[in-house]
Amino acid sequence: MATSNALIPPQQGRGNEELIPAIGYIRVSLAREEMISPELQRKAIEEWAARTGHKTIDWVEDLDKTGRNFKRRIMRVIERIEAGEAQVIAVWKYSRFGRSRSGCILNIDRLEAAGGQLVSATENFDTTTAEGRLQRGVMMEFNAYESERAGTQWRETHAWRRNQGLPATGGQRLGYIWHPRKTYRPDGSVKLQDERYELDPRTAPLVADLYQRYIDGEGFLQLCETLNRAGIRTVRGNPWSTASIKFYLDTGFAAGYLRIHDPECRVPYDDKCPRHILVRHPTMQHPAIISEETWELYRQRRKQVAVTPPRARAAVHPLSGLVRCGICSGSTTRSRGGRRGFVSHQCGTRHRQGLAVCKGITMSEKALLTAVKSWLQDLLDEVEASASQAADAAKERELRRLSVASDPKADLEARISKIDRAIARQMQLFAMLDDDDHDGTLASAHQKTLLALRDEKAEARGKLEAVEAGGRSGSGPISQASAAAVAEGLLEEWLTIPPQRMNALLRRVIGQIVVTGERQIVIVEAW
């Protein structure tokens, strides 16, 4: 039975069994349109129900939801009307139902086809008449216009902020001190200034450490637990979650990037839209906390994790996912034998499908680790030997320039990697410092050291770009030099490095560890 918002008599004299069942729907948009709180919307609907002979059997809320689409709980409410659970959807204003032209028309038609009705508690239109439907249509058209106008203004504002090298929405960022454009003096007057972001000496080293720890094999859950234990909250004052830490690190803000919605995307803006791109302002960048190399290593691991089965993401031993059977090329399983402390890697195909498919291989983990350590040392010795062969005369330097084994690009790449490790260690030392720094002496010394290291890195990066511009290339020696730098770090920390971090570093230099049918160990380089 269709009901009219204007013609329903008061409920005096009616029993509860005669009241018309309605579902109250409340929406507060992302932009906090009209700043009408859920409590005020609920009160208006309750007053409407009291004077029009309705009873509200349930309340459905969509908080922080835009009205530009119908990917909301309102669709479930419509299904309940179609099922006969209620006859009316009551909203504070029609704009709460939605601000999409086509969406509003289609869903109101669906609602009324089921014998239901959409009623506004504050807009008194008799929608059972042609005039009332016209008034409602005009109001909804105006709502759509207001939404589009606001969207246009926001797009213009966002574009202006991007042109100034600022994030579209402003606000605090972990690792930075935000200086907003408008501040208030003690007397209450407004002070305008250039909006900018500066490195926070207290939290910037922590952000760098989060990236490095993820690169080294830790997961987002471990990272957010670290922040929460330290009492650090999000900019909204909430505890960190895996979703929030993942989102923050993925934005690349700490690497100097701005995350913007793809201008070519025709879908209305949604923060979760996959079509976002990272850009850098050519001249007005905010200071970066991490290097470009660290950012690229982070992205590489993110891509690797995306294609890795969940059970294999968190390595529990150093060789997780690296050892392969040389007979069937399948993965291996790690198991403990009868002898105390004996651990071996066995062919997984044989374990699952039997000898008829693969006769399998077995190799002790101790032997595998010994072979890996020896391979890392050989790699390091080879690179160091090739670098020292032509270190004296100009003729030798010229030969090294032409040599595949000792390309200048390899030397510069190794130098940059070494500086990156020094920067990471410096940030970690400062973050773990327990001494009080009331006068800022330690922070000043920390910043001075970082600036010196970054200047040295910028010089090496400039030389590397000059070499690349000259056409001297070759992925082999570059990758080999980078692998040697990783090998050096692994060998230095071999006895103390956690298994998870060792596995992440080994994956950067080793593609596979193959155990042949003759029980030989063959290590395949990652490059």
C-alpha positions as CSV (number, residue, x, y, z in Angstrom):
1,M,0.0,0.0,0.0
2,A,1.5,3.3,-1.1
3,T,1.3,6.1,1.5
4,S,1.4,9.9,1.2
5,N,3.7,12.1,3.2
6,A,1.1,14.9,3.3
7,L,-2.2,13.0,3.6
8,I,-1.5,10.6,6.5
9,P,-3.7,11.5,9.5
10,P,-2.2,11.8,13.0
11,Q,-1.8,8.6,15.0
12,Q,-4.3,9.6,17.8
13,G,-6.7,6.8,18.4
14,R,-4.6,4.2,16.6
15,G,-3.2,1.1,18.2
16,N,0.3,0.0,17.5
17,E,-1.0,-2.7,15.2
18,E,-2.4,0.0,12.9
19,L,0.8,2.0,12.6
20,I,2.5,1.8,9.3
21,P,6.0,0.1,9.5
22,A,8.9,2.2,8.3
23,I,12.7,1.9,8.2
24,G,14.7,4.9,9.1
25,Y,17.7,5.6,6.9
26,I,20.5,7.9,7.9
27,R,23.5,8.9,5.8
28,V,26.4,11.3,6.5
29,S,28.5,11.9,3.5
30,L,32.3,12.0,3.1
31,A,32.1,15.8,2.8
32,R,29.8,16.1,5.9
33,E,27.1,17.9,3.8
34,E,25.1,20.4,5.8
35,M,27.0,19.1,8.9
36,I,23.8,17.3,10.0
37,S,24.7,14.7,12.5
38,P,23.1,11.2,12.6
39,E,21.4,12.2,15.9
40,L,19.6,15.2,14.4
41,Q,18.5,13.1,11.4
42,R,17.1,10.4,13.7
43,K,15.2,13.0,15.8
44,A,13.6,14.5,12.7
45,I,12.5,11.1,11.5
46,E,11.1,10.1,14.9
47,E,9.0,13.4,15.1
48,W,7.7,12.7,11.6
49,A,6.7,9.1,12.5
50,A,4.9,10.4,15.7
51,R,2.7,12.8,13.8
52,T,2.0,10.7,10.7
53,G,1.0,7.3,12.1
54,H,4.2,5.4,11.4
55,K,6.4,3.2,13.6
56,T,10.1,2.9,12.9
57,I,10.9,-0.8,13.1
58,D,14.6,-0.4,12.4
59,W,17.4,2.1,11.7
60,V,20.0,1.7,9.0
61,E,23.0,4.1,8.9
62,D,25.6,4.8,6.2
63,L,28.3,6.9,7.9
64,D,31.1,8.4,5.8
65,K,29.4,7.4,2.6
66,T,28.9,9.5,-0.5
67,G,25.5,9.9,-2.1
68,R,26.9,9.8,-5.6
69,N,26.5,6.0,-5.9
70,F,24.3,3.3,-4.4
71,K,27.1,1.0,-3.1
72,R,25.6,1.4,0.3
73,R,23.3,-0.3,2.8
74,I,20.3,1.4,1.3
75,M,20.2,-1.3,-1.3
76,R,19.6,-3.9,1.4
77,V,16.8,-1.6,2.8
78,I,15.1,-1.6,-0.6
79,E,15.3,-5.4,-0.6
80,R,13.5,-5.5,2.8
81,I,10.7,-3.3,1.4
82,E,10.3,-5.7,-1.5
83,A,10.1,-8.6,1.0
84,G,7.2,-6.9,2.7
85,E,9.1,-6.2,6.0
86,A,8.1,-2.5,5.8
87,Q,6.3,-0.1,3.5
88,V,8.2,3.1,3.9
89,I,11.8,4.3,3.8
90,A,12.1,7.5,5.9
91,V,14.9,9.9,5.4
92,W,15.7,13.3,6.8
93,K,15.9,14.9,3.3
94,Y,15.8,13.3,-0.1
95,S,19.4,14.1,-0.5
96,R,20.2,11.4,2.1
97,F,18.7,8.8,-0.2
98,G,21.2,9.8,-2.9
99,R,22.6,12.5,-5.2
100,S,22.8,10.4,-8.4
101,R,20.3,11.3,-11.1
102,S,20.0,7.8,-12.6
103,G,20.5,6.0,-9.3
104,C,17.7,7.8,-7.6
105,I,15.3,7.4,-10.4
106,L,16.0,3.6,-10.8
107,N,15.8,2.8,-7.1
108,I,12.7,4.9,-6.5
109,D,11.0,3.1,-9.4
110,R,12.1,-0.2,-7.9
111,L,10.8,0.8,-4.5
112,E,7.4,2.0,-5.7
113,A,7.0,-1.1,-7.9
114,A,7.1,-3.1,-4.7
115,G,4.4,-1.0,-3.1
116,G,6.8,1.0,-1.0
117,Q,7.5,4.7,-0.7
118,L,10.4,7.0,0.0
119,V,9.4,9.8,2.4
120,S,11.3,12.8,3.5
121,A,10.7,13.9,7.1
122,T,11.4,17.6,6.4
123,E,10.2,18.0,2.7
124,N,6.5,17.7,2.7
125,F,5.6,16.5,-0.8
126,D,2.5,14.4,-1.6
127,T,4.2,12.0,-4.0
128,T,1.0,10.2,-4.8
129,T,0.1,13.1,-7.1
130,A,1.7,14.2,-10.3
131,E,2.5,17.6,-8.7
132,G,4.2,16.0,-5.7
133,R,6.3,13.7,-7.9
134,L,7.3,16.8,-9.9
135,Q,8.4,18.6,-6.8
136,R,10.4,15.6,-5.6
137,G,12.0,15.3,-9.0
138,V,13.0,19.0,-9.0
139,M,14.4,18.6,-5.5
140,M,16.5,15.6,-6.5
141,E,17.7,17.4,-9.6
142,F,18.8,20.3,-7.4
143,N,20.6,17.8,-5.1
144,A,22.4,16.3,-8.1
145,Y,23.4,19.8,-9.2
146,E,24.7,20.7,-5.8
147,S,26.8,17.5,-5.7
148,E,28.3,18.2,-9.2
149,R,29.0,21.8,-8.2
150,A,30.7,20.8,-5.0
151,G,32.7,18.2,-7.0
152,T,33.8,20.8,-9.5
153,Q,35.0,23.1,-6.7
154,W,36.8,20.3,-5.0
155,R,38.5,19.3,-8.3
156,E,39.7,22.9,-8.8
157,T,40.9,23.1,-5.3
158,H,42.7,19.8,-5.5
159,A,44.3,20.8,-8.8
160,W,45.5,24.1,-7.3
161,R,47.0,22.3,-4.3
162,R,48.8,19.8,-6.6
163,N,50.3,22.7,-8.5
164,Q,51.7,24.0,-5.2
165,G,53.2,20.6,-4.4
166,L,50.7,19.9,-1.6
167,P,48.5,16.8,-1.0
168,A,44.9,17.4,-2.1
169,T,43.4,17.1,1.4
170,G,46.3,18.5,3.5
171,G,46.4,17.3,7.1
172,Q,49.1,15.7,9.2
173,R,51.4,13.0,7.9
174,L,53.4,10.6,10.0
175,G,57.1,11.6,9.9
176,Y,56.3,15.3,9.2
177,I,55.4,18.5,10.9
178,W,52.5,20.2,9.1
179,H,52.4,23.9,8.9
180,P,48.9,24.7,7.7
181,R,48.1,27.8,5.7
182,K,45.8,29.2,8.4
183,T,46.8,29.4,12.0
184,Y,45.4,31.3,15.0
185,R,47.3,33.8,17.2
186,P,46.8,33.8,21.0
187,D,44.4,36.7,20.6
188,G,42.2,34.7,18.2
189,S,43.2,36.5,15.0
190,V,44.0,34.5,11.9
191,K,47.6,34.3,10.6
192,L,48.2,33.2,7.0
193,Q,51.4,31.5,5.9
194,D,52.8,29.3,3.1
195,E,51.6,25.8,3.8
196,R,54.5,23.3,4.0
197,Y,55.7,20.0,5.4
198,E,58.9,19.6,7.4
199,L,60.7,16.5,8.6
200,D,59.8,15.6,12.1
201,P,63.1,14.6,13.8
202,R,61.2,12.4,16.2
203,T,59.1,10.3,13.9
204,A,60.9,10.6,10.5
205,P,63.6,8.0,11.4
206,L,60.7,5.7,12.5
207,V,59.1,5.9,9.1
208,A,62.4,5.1,7.4
209,D,62.7,2.1,9.7
210,L,59.2,0.9,8.8
211,Y,60.1,0.8,5.1
212,Q,63.4,-1.0,5.8
213,R,61.8,-3.6,8.0
214,Y,59.2,-4.4,5.4
215,I,61.9,-4.7,2.8
216,D,63.8,-7.0,5.1
217,G,60.8,-9.4,5.4
218,E,58.5,-8.2,8.1
219,G,54.7,-7.9,7.5
220,F,52.3,-5.1,8.0
221,L,50.9,-6.6,11.1
222,Q,54.3,-6.5,12.8
223,L,54.8,-2.9,11.7
224,C,51.4,-1.7,13.1
225,E,52.0,-3.6,16.3
226,T,55.3,-1.7,16.7
227,L,53.6,1.7,16.2
228,N,50.8,0.8,18.6
229,R,53.1,-0.5,21.3
230,A,55.0,2.8,21.1
231,G,51.8,4.7,21.6
232,I,51.9,6.3,18.1
233,R,48.4,6.9,16.6
234,T,47.1,7.7,13.2
235,V,46.4,11.4,12.3
236,R,42.8,10.7,13.4
237,G,43.9,9.4,16.8
238,N,43.1,5.8,16.2
239,P,45.4,2.7,16.7
240,W,47.2,1.6,13.5
241,S,45.8,-1.4,11.6
242,T,47.3,-3.4,8.7
243,A,45.1,-1.5,6.3
244,S,46.1,2.0,7.5
245,I,49.8,1.3,7.6
246,K,49.7,-0.3,4.2
247,F,47.8,2.6,2.8
248,Y,50.2,5.2,4.3
249,L,53.3,3.4,3.0
250,D,51.8,2.8,-0.4
251,T,51.1,6.5,-0.9
252,G,54.8,7.2,-1.3
253,F,54.5,10.4,0.6
254,A,57.7,9.6,2.5
255,A,59.5,9.2,-0.8
256,G,58.4,12.7,-2.0
257,Y,55.4,11.6,-4.0
258,L,51.8,12.8,-4.0
259,R,49.0,10.3,-4.5
260,I,46.3,11.7,-6.9
261,H,43.2,10.3,-8.5
262,D,43.9,9.6,-12.2
263,P,42.5,12.6,-14.1
264,E,41.4,10.3,-16.9
265,C,39.2,8.2,-14.7
266,R,35.6,8.9,-15.3
267,V,34.3,7.2,-12.2
268,P,33.3,9.7,-9.4
269,Y,36.1,10.1,-6.9
270,D,36.5,7.4,-4.3
271,D,39.6,7.0,-2.1
272,K,39.5,3.3,-2.8
273,C,39.4,3.6,-6.5
274,P,42.4,1.6,-8.0
275,R,43.1,4.3,-10.5
276,H,45.4,6.5,-8.5
277,I,48.8,7.6,-9.7
278,L,51.9,8.9,-7.9
279,V,53.4,12.1,-9.1
280,R,56.2,14.5,-8.0
281,H,56.2,18.2,-8.3
282,P,59.1,19.3,-10.5
283,T,60.2,22.1,-8.2
284,M,58.1,22.2,-5.0
285,Q,58.5,18.8,-3.5
286,H,58.1,18.1,0.2
287,P,61.3,16.7,1.7
288,A,61.6,12.9,1.4
289,I,62.3,10.6,4.3
290,I,63.5,7.6,2.3
291,S,65.6,7.4,-0.9
292,E,64.3,6.5,-4.3
293,E,66.2,3.2,-4.1
294,T,64.5,2.3,-0.8
295,W,61.1,3.2,-2.4
296,E,61.8,0.9,-5.4
297,L,62.8,-2.0,-3.1
298,Y,59.6,-1.5,-1.1
299,R,57.5,-1.6,-4.3
300,Q,59.3,-4.7,-5.5
301,R,58.5,-6.6,-2.3
302,R,54.9,-5.4,-2.5
303,K,54.7,-6.9,-6.0
304,Q,56.4,-10.1,-4.9
305,V,54.0,-10.5,-1.9
306,A,51.0,-9.9,-4.2
307,V,51.8,-13.0,-6.2
308,T,53.0,-15.1,-3.3
309,P,50.5,-17.5,-1.6
310,P,49.6,-16.3,1.9
311,R,51.1,-19.2,3.7
312,A,54.5,-18.5,2.0
313,R,54.6,-14.8,2.7
314,A,55.9,-14.9,6.3
315,A,59.1,-16.9,6.0
316,V,59.7,-19.0,9.1
317,H,63.2,-20.2,8.0
318,P,66.0,-18.7,5.9
319,L,65.4,-20.8,2.8
320,S,61.6,-20.6,2.5
321,G,60.6,-20.7,-1.1
322,L,64.1,-21.0,-2.5
323,V,65.0,-24.7,-2.6
324,R,63.8,-26.6,-5.7
325,C,64.0,-30.3,-6.7
326,G,66.4,-30.6,-9.7
327,I,64.5,-33.6,-11.0
328,C,60.9,-32.3,-11.3
329,S,61.6,-28.6,-10.7
330,G,59.0,-28.6,-8.0
331,S,59.2,-26.9,-4.5
332,T,60.5,-28.7,-1.4
333,T,59.1,-29.2,2.0
334,R,61.1,-28.7,5.2
335,S,61.0,-31.5,7.8
336,R,62.8,-32.7,10.9
337,G,64.2,-36.2,10.9
338,G,64.7,-38.7,13.6
339,R,68.0,-37.4,14.8
340,R,67.8,-34.5,17.2
341,G,68.2,-31.2,15.5
342,F,68.4,-32.7,12.0
343,V,66.4,-30.6,9.4
344,S,66.2,-31.5,5.8
345,H,64.5,-30.3,2.6
346,Q,62.7,-32.9,0.6
347,C,60.9,-32.9,-2.8
348,G,57.3,-31.8,-2.3
349,T,56.1,-33.6,-5.4
350,R,57.3,-37.0,-4.1
351,H,55.7,-36.2,-0.7
352,R,52.3,-35.4,-2.3
353,Q,52.2,-37.7,-5.3
354,G,54.7,-40.5,-4.6
355,L,57.7,-42.1,-6.3
356,A,55.8,-42.8,-9.6
357,V,55.8,-39.0,-10.3
358,C,59.2,-38.1,-8.9
359,K,61.8,-40.1,-7.1
360,G,62.7,-37.0,-5.3
361,I,65.7,-35.4,-3.5
362,T,66.6,-34.9,0.1
363,M,69.3,-32.5,1.4
364,S,70.1,-31.3,4.9
365,E,69.4,-27.7,5.7
366,K,72.9,-27.4,7.2
367,A,74.5,-28.4,3.9
368,L,72.3,-25.9,2.0
369,L,73.1,-23.0,4.3
370,T,76.8,-23.9,4.1
371,A,76.6,-23.8,0.3
372,V,74.8,-20.5,0.3
373,K,77.3,-18.9,2.7
374,S,80.2,-20.1,0.5
375,W,78.4,-18.8,-2.6
376,L,77.9,-15.4,-1.0
377,Q,81.6,-15.2,0.0
378,D,82.7,-16.2,-3.5
379,L,80.5,-13.5,-5.0
380,L,81.9,-10.9,-2.7
381,D,85.5,-12.0,-3.4
382,E,84.9,-11.9,-7.1
383,V,83.5,-8.4,-7.1
384,E,86.2,-7.1,-4.8
385,A,88.9,-8.8,-6.8
386,S,87.7,-7.3,-10.1
387,A,87.4,-3.9,-8.5
388,S,91.0,-4.0,-7.2
389,Q,92.6,-5.3,-10.4
390,A,92.6,-1.9,-12.1
391,A,92.8,0.5,-9.2
392,D,96.2,2.2,-9.9
393,A,97.0,3.5,-13.4
394,A,94.9,5.3,-16.0
395,K,95.4,2.4,-18.4
396,E,94.0,0.0,-15.9
397,R,91.1,2.3,-15.3
398,E,90.4,2.4,-19.0
399,L,90.5,-1.4,-19.2
400,R,88.1,-1.6,-16.3
401,R,85.7,0.7,-18.1
402,L,85.7,-1.7,-21.0
403,S,85.5,-4.8,-18.8
404,V,82.2,-6.5,-18.2
405,A,83.4,-7.6,-14.8
406,S,84.2,-4.1,-13.5
407,D,81.9,-1.5,-15.1
408,P,82.0,2.0,-13.6
409,K,78.2,1.7,-13.2
410,A,78.8,-1.3,-10.9
411,D,81.2,0.7,-8.7
412,L,78.8,3.6,-8.5
413,E,75.9,1.3,-7.8
414,A,77.8,-0.4,-5.0
415,R,78.8,3.0,-3.5
416,I,75.2,4.2,-3.5
417,S,74.1,0.9,-1.8
418,K,76.7,1.3,0.8
419,I,75.6,4.9,1.5
420,D,72.0,3.8,1.7
421,R,73.0,1.2,4.4
422,A,74.8,4.0,6.3
423,I,71.7,6.2,6.1
424,A,69.5,3.4,7.4
425,R,71.8,2.6,10.2
426,Q,72.0,6.3,11.2
427,M,68.2,6.6,11.3
428,Q,67.9,3.3,13.3
429,L,70.5,4.4,15.8
430,F,68.7,7.7,16.3
431,A,65.3,6.1,16.6
432,M,66.5,3.7,19.3
433,L,68.3,6.4,21.3
434,D,67.1,6.5,24.9
435,D,69.0,9.6,26.0
436,D,67.1,12.8,26.6
437,D,67.8,15.6,24.1
438,H,66.4,18.7,25.7
439,D,68.6,21.1,23.9
440,G,68.3,19.4,20.5
441,T,72.1,18.6,20.3
442,L,71.6,14.9,19.3
443,A,68.9,15.8,16.8
444,S,71.1,18.4,15.2
445,A,74.1,16.0,14.9
446,H,71.8,13.4,13.5
447,Q,70.5,15.8,10.8
448,K,74.0,17.0,10.0
449,T,75.2,13.4,9.5
450,L,72.2,12.6,7.3
451,L,72.7,15.7,5.1
452,A,76.4,14.7,4.6
453,L,75.5,11.2,3.6
454,R,72.7,12.4,1.3
455,D,75.1,14.9,-0.4
456,E,77.6,12.1,-0.9
457,K,74.8,10.0,-2.4
458,A,73.6,12.8,-4.7
459,E,77.2,13.2,-6.0
460,A,77.4,9.4,-6.7
461,R,73.9,9.5,-8.3
462,G,75.0,12.3,-10.6
463,K,78.0,10.4,-11.7
464,L,75.9,7.3,-12.3
465,E,73.4,9.3,-14.5
466,A,76.3,10.7,-16.5
467,V,77.7,7.2,-17.1
468,E,74.2,6.0,-18.2
469,A,73.8,9.0,-20.5
470,G,77.1,8.1,-22.1
471,G,75.6,4.8,-23.2
472,R,77.6,2.5,-21.0
473,S,75.1,-0.1,-19.8
474,G,74.8,-3.7,-18.7
475,S,72.4,-5.2,-16.3
476,G,74.8,-8.0,-15.4
477,P,77.6,-6.0,-13.6
478,I,75.1,-3.6,-12.0
479,S,73.1,-6.5,-10.5
480,Q,76.2,-8.3,-9.5
481,A,77.6,-5.3,-7.6
482,S,74.2,-4.8,-5.9
483,A,74.2,-8.5,-5.0
484,A,77.7,-8.2,-3.6
485,A,76.6,-5.3,-1.3
486,V,73.7,-7.5,0.0
487,A,76.1,-10.5,0.4
488,E,78.4,-8.3,2.5
489,G,75.6,-7.4,4.8
490,L,74.4,-11.0,5.1
491,L,77.9,-12.3,5.9
492,E,78.4,-9.7,8.5
493,E,75.2,-10.6,10.3
494,W,75.1,-14.3,9.5
495,L,74.9,-15.5,13.1
496,T,72.5,-12.8,14.4
497,I,70.1,-12.0,11.5
498,P,66.5,-13.3,12.0
499,P,65.4,-16.0,9.6
500,Q,62.6,-13.9,8.1
501,R,65.0,-11.0,7.3
502,M,67.7,-13.4,6.0
503,N,65.1,-15.0,3.7
504,A,64.1,-11.6,2.3
505,L,67.7,-10.6,1.6
506,L,68.5,-14.0,0.0
507,R,65.6,-13.6,-2.4
508,R,67.2,-10.4,-3.7
509,V,70.3,-12.2,-4.8
510,I,69.3,-15.8,-5.3
511,G,66.7,-17.0,-7.8
512,Q,66.7,-20.7,-6.9
513,I,68.7,-23.3,-4.9
514,V,68.5,-26.5,-7.0
515,V,69.3,-29.9,-5.6
516,T,70.1,-32.2,-8.5
517,G,69.5,-35.9,-8.6
518,E,73.2,-36.4,-7.9
519,R,72.8,-34.5,-4.6
520,Q,74.7,-31.5,-6.0
521,I,73.7,-28.0,-4.9
522,V,73.4,-25.5,-7.8
523,I,72.7,-21.8,-6.9
524,V,71.0,-19.7,-9.6
525,E,71.6,-16.0,-9.4
526,A,68.6,-13.7,-9.2
527,W,69.9,-11.6,-12.1
